[in-house]
Amino acid sequence: MEGFDSVPFGDFDAVTRATGPETAGILVEPIQGEVGVRVAPPGFLKRLREFCDARGLLLVFDEVQTGIGRTGRLFAYEEAGLTPDIMALGKGIGGGFPLGACLASERAAKGMIPGTHGSTYGGNPLAMAAGNAVLDIVLEAGFLDRVRMISGSMQQHLAMLAAEHRNVIAEIRGRGLLLGLRLHVPAASFIARLRESRVLGVGATENVVRLLPPLNIEERHVKEAMAALSVACASFETERKAV
């Protein structure tokens, strides 16, 4: 995008080299979704926060995929022990209803006077009601604890599946219920076979299949999904043996 200099994800030295006197801020996803469910390296986000504070820069997080409980916390930045200056939200905040939000700290919002940041559809009453209903559920006592519990179970099952099908699954990635399978086989073909078992996955770069189940799934749903994944893995192994 015009006005942005892109640097490799997780490369703090590259960030410092790209920063100059005209730099206003740094925009980052705490977990990259589209490019393969890549979690920020340990300490990277905290170093960005410290760097921005020292230089007077704004730290902006894109939490469209990670926000509203997807990682087992209300926001992914909580895991890093810091707070961004500006944060973009979408998708999960509406629970299926089209809704996005831009949150900002008091300091960062000083420049957002009337007319500088708005939308024809901003503040839509129906969208606000949907977002409010989603937050009522996600913020209920124990809801996010349960997301983390289900995520732990799902990741354990996936680890066993990967160990059993090493020729198909190369790596398990992600956090909470934003998980990815980096594959040795074509991701598009794997997704098609999951669909035959009535399980939906979505592709990403680095030959990754993303698994993004609803936050209210139960253990029985995890078992159903694992059965479908196992069938898909076995089908590729059977084809290889046949060749």
Summary of the structure (lengths in Angstrom):
residues: 243
radius of gyration: 19.9
end to end distance: 45.7
largest distance: 66.4
contacts: 695
relative contact order: 0.11
helix: 42%
strand: 18%
